């Protein structure tokens, strides 16, 4: 009799649990993703609206007579444009891009456009992948995006090397939106791993800004390269949040709300610890900047606030069920809101009347805090048992044992490659990491002992 009385009680508990889950799910807003993060400053956020305009400029046929320039223009001097590549120039093997020399900001910028819905070649890049297909530097990356990055470097390696040598105080910046953000992130990875191919450029000179980024690399890589890669997300943008493979998203493009809802229900039933420990699961790369401009149960847009962090757990894991999930992905809106946010930061600094000396000291403080946060994220990843989440060796891979032997041989062979016929970057990637899997087995055994 007591057992029969316990059954309705158990059912009530299950119903309450399900109701609580549904209630929390429906009330989850974009602000919850970054509510514990720190506020970004004007100094660190300054490049973001500028990078958005560079990416928008890729869409123009003639920068001297732009058709879709935002108010104030792109801020680009057409005389400083080094090259422009269209779909015809790339043969569809990579999205169109421009290479721009920004003397005002001491920056060499390679900007890549986003997905073109009318181009089959862009879909082929997205479809060239499956879960766990491509290993890179101890983690996993999107295969098609990595190939596209290799093809861009095949074409522009000599130009980039010349500019890096000619302007030793300039930074080398890769910027992209959506599909282009994934290619830009892969470019940053490959260049950092092969700096000797670009005149031994210092790691600190390499930057990447992934606008509305695709989830293109595993968690250990996303955290480890946070000192180089910066991702910018506007409010409810769906792409950085859904772990659905890119190829599945764009196969179901015209039923995107359905696939997002189904994925939302599926992912919330999987414990977060299990997600984190899946080495093949892809994430938005690098340091994250989240632009928040709407509040739950309130109409209209509010003054945008930018929060930043290098999170490990809770890294845009929850899809926001919002009517703005696709609209917030548009580069035009991101540029507009990023500029608004930057203007507000400047106004606040002007109101406080911060002297130039104190601004320089604040920049040094920001750099120091970012380094501390970066190291804390690496330690956090280790504490959560994220696969291969440990500091890289001086040779660019995780395995110290192999670094003292075979990697030295590989590094020397790379340095001597100038004397031989120049191999393609895709071949270089394959050769450099072809024994990656076996090296991790060695590392795992050594640490288990």
N, C-alpha and C positions, 0 to 999 in steps of 0.2 A: 504493500500500500504506500509506504514511504517512497519507494522507487517511482511509482506512478505520479506521486505528487511532485517529485523532483523534476520530471520531464518538462512540464510547462514553465517552471522556473528557469531551467536551462535554455529553453527556447526564448524566453524573455531576455536573458542575458545576451544571447546571440543577436537578437533583434536590436537591442540597445547598442551593442557594439557596431553593428552594421549601420545603424542610424547615425552614430557618432562619426564613423568613417565618412559617410556621405556628406554630413554637415560640414566637417572639416575640409573635405575635398572641394565642395562648392564654394566655401568661403576663403580658400587659399588664393591669395593675390600675389602679384609680382613683388610688392613691398616686403613680403615675408622672406623672400629669397635673400635679401641683403640687409635686413633690419639690424643685424649685429655688426655690419661692416663699418669702417671708418669713412669719413667724408673726404672726397678728393679735393685737391687744391688747384688753383688756377695754373700754377707752374707745371704740374704733371699732366693736366688735362688739356693744356693749350694746343698740342698737335692734333687732337681728335677732330674738331671741325675742319681744320685745314686738310687733313687726310681725306675726309669725306668729300671735300671739293675737288681734290686731285682725282679721286675715283670717278666723280661725276664728269670730270673733264674728259675721261676716256670715251664717253658716249658722244662727244662732239666730233664732227668732221673737220671743222675749222675753228681753232681757238681764237683767231682774230675776229671771227664773226660768229660767236656762240649763239645757239638757238634756245637752250634751256638753262642758261646760267641763273643761279639764285641771286637775290638782291645783293648787290655789292660785287657780283662776278665771282669767278673761281679763284682770283688772286694769283693767277698764273701769268708769267711773262712768256709769251710765245717764243721769244728769242732764246729762252733757256730750255726749251723742249729738245731733248737729245734725239729721241726717236719715238715713233708710234707704230704699233703693230696691230693689224686688223685680223679678222678671221681668215682672210685670204693669205696674209703673211704667215700666220701660224699653221695654216692647213687644217684648222680645227683641232689641233693637238693641245691647244691651250687657249684660254679666253684672251680677248684683246687686252693690251696694256700699253702704258706709256712709261718712258724713262725721262725724268725731269730733274734738272739741276737747280735746286733752290738756294741761291746765294744768300738770300735774306736770312735764312734760318740754318745755313751751313748743313744742307741735307741733300743727299742723293736719293731720290724717291722712285721706286718702281711701283706703279699703281695699277691694279687689275680690276676689271669690271665684274659685275655679278652675272648670274644666270640669264641667258637669253632664251626665253620660252620658244622662240621660233627656230633655234639652232639645234639640230640633231647631235652635233658634235659635243655640245655641252652635256646632253643627257648621257652620251657614251662615257664621258669622264666620270659621271656620277655612278653609272651602272658597273664600272670596272672595279668592283670590290665585293667582298663578302666578309662576314665576321671572322676576324683572325687571319685574313689572307696575307697581310703584309707586316712583317716584323721590321722594326727600325730602332736601333740603339736601345735594345732591351724592352721596347714597348711595341705597340701596334699603331699603325696609321692607315689612312684611307689610301688604297693602292692607286686609284685613278688620279687623285690629287697629287700624290707624290710623283707619278710619272709626268704629269703636266709641269710640275716644278722643275724636274730634270730637263725637260725640253726647253723651258724658258732659259735655264742656265746654259744649255748647249748653245743657244743663239746669242746670249748676251754676256757670256762670261768675260770675254776679252774687253768689251766696252766697260763693264762694271769694274774690272781689274784696273783698267786705265784711269778711270775716274777716282777710284779709291787711292791709287798712287799719286795722282795729280793733286788731290785735295786731302791730305792726311788728317786734317782736323774736322772733316765732314763725317756725319753719320750716314750709314747705309740703311735705308728704311724700305720695307716691303709693306704695302697696304692693299687691302682688297675687301670686297663686300660679298657676302653670301658665298657663292661658288668661288669667287676670287679670294675670299678670306681664307678658305682652305688651302688654295694654291700658295698664297702669301705665307701662311704658317709653315707649309712644307718647305718653301724657299728658305725661311729663316733656319729651320732645322738643318737642312743640307749645307747651307753656307757655314753655320757654326761648326758643323762636323768636319768641314773641309776648308778651313780658313786659309790654309796654305795655297789653295787654288786662286785666292783673291788677295795676293800680296801679303799673306799672313795678317789679315785684318784682325784687330783686337775684338774680342767678344763684346766689349762694352760699346763698340761703334755700330753693332748690328741691332736693328729694332724691327718690330713688326706690329702693325695695327690691323687686327682682324675685326671688321665692322659687321655686326649681325653674323657672328661666326657659325660655321657648320661644326658639328662635333666630329673632329677629324683625327684625334690622337688619344691614346690611352691615358689613364689618370697619372701614371708616373711621369710620362713625358709632359703632360699639361702642367704639372707642378714644377718639374725640374727646369723647364724653359720659361718660367714666369719672369725671369730677369730680362728676357729678350722679347717675348710675345705679350701683347696687350689686346684683350678682347673687349669690345664695346657692345652692350646690349641695351636696347630701348624697351623699357617697361615690360610688356607682355610677349615679346617676340618668341614665336614658337620654335624656331630652328635651333637655338642653343639649348633648348630644354628637352626636346624629344630625342630619346636614344634610338628611335626607329632608324634603321639604316637609310642613308640618303637615297639609295636606289629604290627602296620601298616607298619613301615619301613621294618621289617624283613619278613613280609608276601609278600612284593613286592621287595625283595632283588635283584632279577634279572632284575628288571625294575626301579632301584633306581633313575637314572637320570630323568625319567618321573615323578615319584612321587615328587621329589625335585622341579622340575620346576613348577608343578601344585600347590604345597604348597607355593612356592615363589609367584606365581601370586595371590593366595588366601589371603595370609597374608598381602601383600602390599596394599590390598584394605580395610584392617581393621585398624582403627585408633589405634595408639600406646597406647593412654590413655585407650581405651577399653580393649586392651590386658592386660595391667598392672593390671586393676581392676578385672580381672577374677581370682578368688582365686584358681581355679582348674588348671590353666595353669602351666606347669612344666618348670623349668629352670636349667641351669648348676649351680652347687652349689658353694657357698663360694666366697672367693677372687679369682680373675681371673688373670692368667699369660698368656699373648698372645705373642707367638714367631713369629715375622714377618721377613721374609727373601726374599720376592719377591716384586717387585714394578710394578705398572700397566704399560702396554705397553713396558716392558723391558724383555729381555731374560735372563735366568740363575738365579742363586741364589746369593744373596748378604750376607754380614756378618750379622748374625741374631741379631735382637734387641728384647729385652724382655720388654714389658710394663705391668704394673700391676695396678689394681684398684678394688674397691668394687662397681661396678656400679649398679644402680637401673633401670633407663630408658636406653634404648639402650644396653641392656644386651645380645649381640649376637642374636639380633632379626632378622637380615637379612641374608638369605642364599646367599652365594657367588657362582655365576654361574661360576665355574672354573673346568678345567680338573684335577686339583689337589685336588678336594674336598674329594675324597676317599683315595688317596695316602697319604695325610697328616694325615690320621687317624692311620697309621701303627705305632706300638710302636717302631719298629726299627728306623724309620726316626725321630721320636720324641726324642729318646735317643741320636741319633747322633747330631741333631740340638741343643738340650738342652746342650749337652756337649760343642759344639762349642761356643754357646752363653756364657756359664759359663767361658770358657777359655779366651774369649775376655774381659769379665769383670775383670778377674784376671790380664790379661796383662795391662789393663788400670790402675788398682790399683797399679801394680808394677811400671809402668812408672811414676805415680804420687808420688811413694815412700811414701805411707802413713804409719806412725809409728803405732805400735801395740796399743798404748794408744788411738790414734785417731780412730783406727778401732773399739775398744771397745765402744768409745763414739758414733761412727756412728751407731753401733748396737742398742744402747739405743735410739738414735734418730729415727731410723727406727721403733723400737717397739712403740715409742710414736706416730709417724706419722700414723702408722697402726691403733692404737687405735682411734686417732682422725678421720681418714677416715672411720673407722667402725661406729663410733657414727654419723658421718655426713650422712652415707648411711642410717642408721636407721631413722634419721630425714627426709631425703629426701623421704623415703618410706612413712612416715606418711603424708608429704605434698602432695604426689601424690595420697593419699587415697588408698594405697595398703591395702587390707583387712587384719586386725589383725597385722599390721606392727608397733607394739609397743614393748617396752623392756620387756623381760620375768621377771616373778616374781622369788623370791628366790627358789620357789618350782618347777621351771622348766616349768611352763605353763604360759599362758598369764593372767589368771584370778586371780586377787588379792583377790577378795571376796571369791572365792572358795578355794584359797590357805590357808586362815585362818581357814577353817573349814574342808571340806572333804579331801583336799589334805594333811592336817596334819595327818588325820587318815590313808590315803593311804601311806604316807611316813613312819609312824610308823609301819604299817603292812609290808612294804617292809623291814624295819630294823629287824623286828622279823621273817622274812621268813627263816632266817638261822636256827631257832629252829624247823621249820617245814620241811617237805619234799621239796626239791628244785624243784620249778616249772620251766617249760621251759621258755626261753626268749620270745618266741612267745606268750605264755600265759600271761607273765608279761606285754608285750606291750599292749595286748588287755585289760587287767584289769586296767592298769594305765590310759589309755586314752578312756575307754569305755563311759565315760560321758562327753567327750570333747565337743561334739556339744551343749549339753544343757548348759555347762559352758560359751560358747561364746555368747549364747543368753542372759544369765545373764549379762555378761560384756557389751554387746551392749546396753541393756536397761539402765544399770547404767550410762554409759557414755552419753547416749542421754539425761538423766535428768540433 
